[in-house]
């Protein structure tokens, strides 16, 4: 998936260059198409990277489950040994077993903490919303050009915008 992400990033750059080329020629319709393609490739690359992170998180979770199983077996054996040692009341053996038990519990806590950290990092990836006109202006600025004609943008009435702003505020709450 990482390879696909790199491929999409490469294609994004190609589309961006094509966009720049057509802005220089003054062909904004074709430039817009290339800007849209560039944005689509960027989103696709982000999706591949997100999916790759999720797969890695799942693999880590499976590996952690296997490790937990081994630690659980180890704890069970230590508990059984503790029972036997407690019956004999040998203080030296009891001390060694308690230390081993505590070490196993600490290892379990460390592994659990690592897995939680990895899972939270892998699942908090957010994809930003991209704007075609913003990309066109960015490409034009990089090329040292002024975008003479801005793309037609339809704005709703003030009432519609107010309603949308209220809905957005409610969603954010």
C-alpha positions as CSV (number, residue, x, y, z in Angstrom):
1,X,0.0,0.0,0.0
2,X,2.9,2.3,0.6
3,X,4.0,1.7,-3.0
4,X,0.6,2.7,-4.2
5,X,0.7,5.8,-2.0
6,X,4.1,6.8,-3.6
7,X,2.7,6.2,-7.0
8,X,-0.3,8.4,-6.3
9,X,2.0,11.1,-4.9
10,X,4.1,11.0,-8.1
11,X,1.0,11.2,-10.3
12,X,-0.2,14.2,-8.2
13,X,3.0,16.1,-9.0
14,X,2.6,15.3,-12.7
15,X,-1.0,16.6,-12.7
16,X,0.1,19.7,-10.7
17,X,2.8,20.4,-13.4
18,X,0.2,19.9,-16.1
19,X,-2.0,22.4,-14.3
20,X,0.8,24.9,-14.1
21,X,1.5,24.4,-17.8
22,X,-2.1,25.1,-18.8
23,X,-2.4,28.1,-16.5
24,X,0.6,29.6,-18.3
25,X,-1.1,29.0,-21.6
26,X,-4.3,30.6,-20.3
27,X,-6.3,27.4,-20.7
28,X,-8.1,27.5,-17.3
29,X,-10.7,24.8,-18.2
30,X,-7.9,22.2,-18.8
31,X,-6.0,23.6,-15.8
32,X,-9.0,23.0,-13.6
33,X,-9.3,19.4,-14.8
34,X,-5.6,18.8,-14.0
35,X,-6.1,20.5,-10.6
36,X,-9.0,18.1,-9.8
37,X,-6.9,15.1,-10.9
38,X,-4.1,16.3,-8.7
39,X,-6.4,16.6,-5.7
40,X,-7.9,13.2,-6.5
41,X,-4.4,11.7,-6.5
42,X,-3.5,13.4,-3.3
43,X,-6.7,12.1,-1.6
44,X,-5.9,8.6,-3.0
45,X,-2.4,8.7,-1.6
46,X,-3.7,9.8,1.8
47,X,-6.3,6.9,1.7
48,X,-3.5,4.4,0.9
49,X,-1.4,5.7,3.7
50,X,-4.3,5.6,6.1
51,X,-5.2,2.0,5.1
52,X,-1.5,1.0,5.4
53,X,-1.5,2.4,9.0
54,X,-4.7,0.6,9.9
55,X,-3.3,-2.7,8.5
56,X,-0.1,-2.2,10.5
57,X,-2.2,-1.4,13.6
58,X,-4.2,-4.6,13.2
59,X,-1.0,-6.6,12.7
60,X,0.4,-5.1,15.9
61,X,-2.8,-5.9,17.7
62,X,-2.7,-9.6,16.6
63,X,1.0,-9.8,17.6
64,X,0.1,-8.2,21.0
65,X,-2.7,-10.8,21.5
66,X,-0.1,-13.6,20.9
67,X,2.3,-11.9,23.3
68,X,-0.5,-11.6,25.9
69,X,-1.3,-15.2,25.5
70,X,2.4,-16.1,26.2
71,X,2.5,-13.8,29.2
72,X,-0.8,-15.2,30.5
73,X,0.7,-18.7,30.3
74,X,3.8,-17.5,32.0
75,X,1.8,-15.9,34.8
76,X,-0.2,-19.1,35.2
77,X,3.0,-21.1,35.6
78,X,4.3,-18.5,38.1
79,X,1.1,-18.7,40.1
80,X,1.2,-22.5,40.2
81,X,4.8,-22.3,41.4
82,X,3.8,-19.7,44.0
83,X,1.2,-22.1,45.3
84,X,3.7,-24.9,45.7
85,X,6.3,-22.6,47.3
86,X,3.8,-21.1,49.7
87,X,2.9,-24.6,50.8
88,X,6.6,-25.2,51.6
89,X,6.9,-21.7,53.2
90,X,10.5,-21.3,51.8
91,X,10.9,-17.5,52.1
92,X,13.8,-17.4,49.5
93,X,11.7,-19.2,46.9
94,X,8.7,-17.0,47.6
95,X,10.7,-13.9,47.1
96,X,12.0,-15.0,43.8
97,X,8.6,-16.0,42.6
98,X,7.0,-12.7,43.6
99,X,9.8,-10.9,41.8
100,X,9.2,-13.0,38.6
101,X,5.5,-12.4,38.9
102,X,6.0,-8.6,39.2
103,X,8.4,-8.6,36.2
104,X,5.8,-10.4,34.1
105,X,3.1,-7.9,35.1
106,X,5.4,-4.9,34.3
107,X,6.2,-6.5,30.9
108,X,2.5,-6.9,30.3
109,X,1.8,-3.2,31.2
110,X,4.6,-1.9,28.9
111,X,3.3,-4.0,26.0
112,X,-0.3,-2.9,26.5
113,X,0.8,0.7,26.7
114,X,2.8,0.4,23.4
115,X,-0.1,-1.1,21.6
116,X,-2.5,1.5,22.8
117,X,-0.1,4.3,21.6
118,X,0.3,2.6,18.2
119,X,-3.5,2.2,17.8
120,X,-4.3,5.8,18.8
121,X,-1.7,7.1,16.3
122,X,-2.9,4.8,13.5
123,X,-6.6,5.7,13.9
124,X,-6.4,9.5,14.4
125,X,-5.3,10.3,10.8
126,X,-7.5,13.0,9.3
127,X,-7.8,13.9,5.7
128,X,-8.0,17.7,5.0
129,X,-10.7,19.1,2.7
130,X,-9.0,20.3,-0.5
131,X,-10.2,23.2,-2.6
132,X,-9.6,23.2,-6.4
133,X,-9.5,27.0,-6.7
134,X,-7.0,27.2,-3.8
135,X,-4.7,24.7,-5.6
136,X,-5.0,26.6,-8.9
137,X,-3.9,29.8,-7.1
138,X,-1.1,28.0,-5.3
139,X,0.2,26.5,-8.6
140,X,-0.1,29.9,-10.3
141,X,1.8,31.6,-7.5
142,X,4.6,28.9,-7.7
143,X,4.8,29.6,-11.4
144,X,5.0,33.3,-10.8
145,X,1.7,34.0,-12.5
146,X,-1.4,35.8,-11.6
147,X,-4.6,33.9,-12.1
148,X,-6.4,36.4,-14.2
149,X,-9.8,34.8,-14.1
150,X,-11.1,33.3,-10.9
151,X,-13.2,30.2,-11.3
152,X,-16.9,30.7,-11.2
153,X,-18.2,30.0,-7.7
154,X,-21.8,29.8,-6.8
155,X,-22.6,31.2,-3.4
156,X,-26.0,30.5,-1.8
157,X,-28.1,33.3,-0.3
158,X,-27.1,34.8,3.0
159,X,-29.9,32.9,4.6
160,X,-28.6,29.6,3.3
161,X,-25.1,30.4,4.4
162,X,-26.3,31.3,7.9
163,X,-28.3,28.1,8.1
164,X,-25.2,26.1,7.0
165,X,-23.1,27.9,9.6
166,X,-25.6,27.0,12.3
167,X,-25.7,23.4,11.2
168,X,-21.9,23.2,11.2
169,X,-21.7,24.7,14.7
170,X,-24.2,22.1,15.9
171,X,-22.2,19.3,14.4
172,X,-19.0,20.6,16.0
173,X,-20.6,20.5,19.5
